[in-house]
């Protein structure tokens, strides 16, 4: 079988088609409720490792919304969300916050697009991180990460101060997604919906790539021009409907997340 890796670029995204109406969540949510939903959605999908990880959401008043130290992602509620300044001082909330949140602060400072920063240790991401390998795009859904996923090869231990956070941010550069060798993943996005969608997708991408690699077979290549169009379609058309559907399912199963 002859496989071509060349194809004309497809426009993709809302330039090709945009839905007139999409199924809504069905109720309005506060930012704290949205953030609590993001934690639980990702926990339900296996993205989080027990007590590890954080999501930060930069607010217009200069504060960051974040999860507290000690609560697992699958037990987060809206009332557990804390607000901190960029030095880690708790401005509101009933819990404490780990200094490891500096993984996030320097990305927020440098990247206006990084309004939301997600970090944890999803299993299949960590498998590839352990061998210093980026996942190959072996399925169209992986196009979401085309030209936007980097490998940070230097392991520096716990990032628990601003200087270490700044060094990490420099290594990540402008990428929206970064696999950290021997550690985990960082995902950035302009909205909580897109950050959750990207994070929910990355571990499956890594599992698919690893399973294909184990098969010993060479994956059928996806032409660059087609990947770029698919990437636009996934992000531009898929983000809102993913988020709305994931929140609807969560609220049916775990309505106390809004408390």
C-alpha positions in Angstrom: 0.0 0.0 0.0 1.4 3.4 -1.0 0.8 6.1 1.6 1.1 9.8 0.7 2.2 12.3 3.4 1.4 15.2 1.1 -2.1 16.8 0.8 -3.5 20.2 0.2 -4.2 22.1 3.4 -7.8 22.0 4.5 -9.2 25.1 6.1 -11.2 23.4 8.8 -12.8 25.0 11.8 -15.5 27.7 11.8 -14.2 29.0 8.4 -15.8 25.9 6.9 -18.8 25.4 9.2 -20.2 26.7 12.4 -23.2 25.3 14.3 -26.2 27.6 14.6 -27.1 26.2 18.1 -25.4 23.7 20.5 -26.8 22.0 23.6 -26.2 24.2 26.6 -25.2 23.2 30.1 -28.7 24.2 31.2 -27.7 26.6 34.0 -25.3 29.5 34.7 -22.2 28.7 36.7 -19.9 31.0 38.7 -16.2 30.9 38.0 -15.6 28.9 41.1 -18.2 26.4 40.0 -16.6 26.1 36.6 -13.2 25.5 38.1 -14.5 22.8 40.5 -16.2 21.1 37.5 -12.9 21.1 35.6 -11.2 19.3 38.4 -13.8 16.6 38.7 -14.2 16.1 34.9 -10.4 15.5 34.6 -10.3 13.3 37.7 -13.2 11.2 36.3 -11.1 10.8 33.1 -8.0 9.6 35.0 -6.0 12.7 34.4 -5.1 13.3 38.1 -2.7 11.3 40.4 -4.2 11.2 43.9 -3.0 14.4 45.8 -0.9 15.8 42.9 -1.5 18.7 40.6 -3.1 22.1 40.3 -5.2 24.2 38.0 -4.8 27.9 38.1 -7.1 30.5 36.4 -5.9 34.1 36.1 -8.5 36.6 37.0 -8.8 40.2 35.9 -8.1 41.6 39.4 -4.6 40.1 39.4 -5.5 37.1 41.5 -5.3 33.4 40.6 -8.0 30.8 41.4 -6.5 27.5 42.4 -7.2 24.3 44.3 -6.0 24.0 47.9 -3.3 21.6 49.1 -4.8 18.4 50.5 -8.0 17.9 48.5 -8.1 15.3 45.8 -9.4 16.6 42.4 -12.5 14.3 42.6 -13.7 15.9 45.8 -13.3 19.5 44.8 -16.3 21.8 45.3 -16.8 25.4 44.4 -16.4 26.5 48.0 -13.0 24.8 48.2 -11.5 27.1 45.5 -8.9 29.5 46.8 -7.7 32.8 45.4 -4.0 33.7 45.8 -1.7 36.4 44.6 1.4 35.7 42.5 3.5 35.3 45.6 1.3 32.5 47.0 -0.5 34.6 49.7 -4.1 33.3 50.2 -6.5 36.1 49.5 -9.6 34.0 50.1 -10.5 30.4 50.8 -10.5 28.1 53.8 -7.4 26.1 52.9 -3.7 26.5 52.2 -1.9 26.4 48.8 1.3 24.6 48.0 4.4 26.6 46.8 4.5 24.2 43.8 1.9 26.5 42.2 5.0 28.4 40.9 4.8 25.9 38.0 2.0 28.1 36.9 2.7 31.7 38.0 5.5 32.4 35.6 3.6 31.1 32.6 0.7 33.4 33.5 3.2 36.3 33.8 4.8 35.7 30.4 1.8 34.4 28.3 -1.4 36.5 27.9 -2.9 33.4 26.2 -2.2 31.2 29.2 -5.2 32.3 31.3 -5.6 28.8 32.5 -2.7 26.4 33.4 -3.3 22.8 34.2 -0.7 20.4 35.7 -0.8 16.8 36.8 0.6 13.3 36.1 -1.8 11.3 33.9 -0.5 7.8 33.6 0.1 7.4 29.8 1.7 10.9 29.6 4.0 9.8 32.4 4.9 6.6 30.6 6.2 8.6 27.7 7.7 11.3 30.0 9.7 8.5 31.6 11.4 7.6 28.4 11.7 11.2 27.1 9.4 10.8 24.2 6.7 12.9 22.6 3.7 11.0 21.3 3.4 10.5 17.6 0.1 11.7 16.0 -1.5 8.3 15.1 -5.1 9.4 15.1 -7.0 12.4 13.8 -7.8 13.6 17.4 -4.1 14.0 18.0 -4.1 16.8 15.5 -5.2 19.0 18.3 -1.6 19.0 19.5 0.1 19.4 16.1 3.1 21.8 16.3 2.0 22.7 19.9 3.5 20.1 22.1 7.1 20.2 23.4 9.3 18.0 25.6 11.1 19.6 28.5 14.0 17.3 29.0 15.6 18.7 32.2 14.2 17.4 35.4 14.8 19.8 38.3 12.6 18.3 41.1 9.9 20.2 42.8 9.2 23.7 41.3 8.5 25.5 44.5 9.7 29.1 43.9 9.4 31.8 41.3 12.9 31.4 39.9 12.4 27.7 39.2 9.0 28.5 37.7 10.6 31.1 35.4 13.2 28.7 34.2 10.5 26.2 33.4 8.5 28.8 31.6 11.5 29.7 29.5 11.9 26.1 28.4 8.2 25.8 27.5 8.3 28.9 25.4 5.1 29.6 23.4 3.8 26.0 23.4 0.4 25.3 24.8 1.3 21.8 25.9 4.5 20.5 27.5 5.5 17.1 28.6 8.0 17.3 31.5 10.5 14.4 31.6 10.1 12.1 34.6 7.3 14.4 35.8 4.0 15.1 34.0 2.2 17.5 31.7 1.4 21.2 31.6 -1.5 22.4 29.5 -2.3 26.1 28.9 -5.3 27.7 27.3 -7.2 31.0 27.2 -10.4 29.5 28.7 -11.3 26.9 31.3 -13.3 25.0 28.6 -10.4 24.7 26.2 -7.9 23.9 29.0 -10.2 21.0 30.2 -10.7 19.8 26.6 -7.0 19.7 25.8 -6.2 18.1 29.1 -8.9 15.5 28.7 -7.5 14.6 25.3 -3.7 14.3 25.9 -3.6 11.1 27.9 -5.6 9.1 25.3 -3.3 10.5 22.6 -0.3 9.2 24.5 -1.9 5.8 25.2 -2.7 5.4 21.5 0.8 6.4 20.4 2.4 4.0 23.0 0.1 1.1 22.0 0.8 1.6 18.3 4.6 1.7 19.1 4.2 -1.6 21.1 2.6 -3.2 18.1 5.8 -2.9 16.2 3.9 -1.6 13.2 4.5 1.7 11.5 1.4 4.0 11.8 -0.2 5.3 8.7 1.0 9.0 8.5 -1.5 11.8 8.6 -0.7 14.5 6.0 0.4 17.9 7.5 -2.2 19.8 5.5 -5.0 17.6 6.8 -3.8 17.8 10.4 -3.9 21.6 10.4 -7.5 21.7 9.2 -8.5 19.0 11.7 -6.8 20.9 14.5 -8.9 24.0 13.8 -12.1 22.0 13.7 -11.3 20.2 17.0 -10.5 23.4 18.9 -12.8 25.9 17.2 -15.9 23.7 17.0 -15.2 21.1 19.6 -14.3 23.1 22.7 -17.7 24.4 23.7 -19.6 21.2 23.0 -17.1 19.1 24.8 -17.2 21.4 27.9 -21.0 21.7 27.9 -21.5 17.9 27.6 -18.8 17.1 30.2 -20.4 19.5 32.7 -23.9 18.1 32.0 -22.7 14.6 32.7 -20.9 15.6 35.8 -23.8 17.5 37.3 -26.1 14.6 36.8 -23.7 12.3 38.6 -22.1 14.7 41.2 -24.3 17.8 41.7 -22.5 18.6 45.0 -19.6 19.9 42.9 -21.4 23.2 42.8 -21.7 23.5 46.6 
